């Protein structure tokens, strides 16, 4: 039987949050969920969040995303 609750209102765990963010569940729990701007957990054990809040957080944080600049490789020239 398919759930009638819209995805945005469902409680999702660290594994599902990780899928939305492209991260491992462990990374979600250790580095993302502890950020002060990340949505508040619905439950602690197991850790769950409202899917729509996580999606909104992801979009808000994508807007300010700037890829890291790669260091230019030093080019050496022979004096010969």
N, C-alpha and C positions, 0 to 999 in steps of 0.2 A: 504494500500500500504506500503510495507516494504521500509525503508530508504536504499539508496545505499551508504551512508556515512559510512565508517568503524567505529566501535565503538571507536577505539583509537583516532579518529579525532573529535568525537562528543563533544559538549558542554554539561556538566552534572552539575546538581545542588547539593546543600548540601545533599539532601536526597540520591541521587545516590552515592555521594562520601562516605557518611556514610555507605551505603551498601557494598562498596568495602573495607572499612577499619574496618567494624564491629562495627561502632559507631553510635550514634544518630546524626541526622542532627545538632542539637543544639551544641553538643560537637565538631563537625567539625568546626562550625562557631566560637565558643568561645575559643577553645584550640588548634586546629590543623591548621586551615587556617591562623592564625596570626603568625605561626612559620616562621622565615626568610628563611628556606630551603624548605618550601612548595611551590608548583607551584603558579605562579601569576594568579590572577583571570582574566577571560576574561571580565566579567561584574560585577558590584558591586551589583545592585539590578535588578533582582535576582542575587545572587552570582553564577557564573558558572566557571568551569575550563575545560581544555582539558582532556578528559578521559585518554588518553595515558600518559600524564604527571603525572597524579595522580597515575596511575598504576606503572610507573617507580619510583616515590617517594616511593610508598608502598614497592616495591621490594628492593630498596636501604636501606630502614629503617628496613626491616626484616633481612637483612644480619647482622646487628649489634645488633639484638634483643637478650637480655639476660634476662631470667625470673628472677624475684625477688627471692632472697633467703629467705626462711622462717626462722624465728627465732626458734631455738631449744627450745622446752619446757623443763623447768627445772624439773629434776627428783629428787624428795625428797625421801630419805630413812629413815626409822625409825631406831633408834639406838638400838632398843629393841630386 
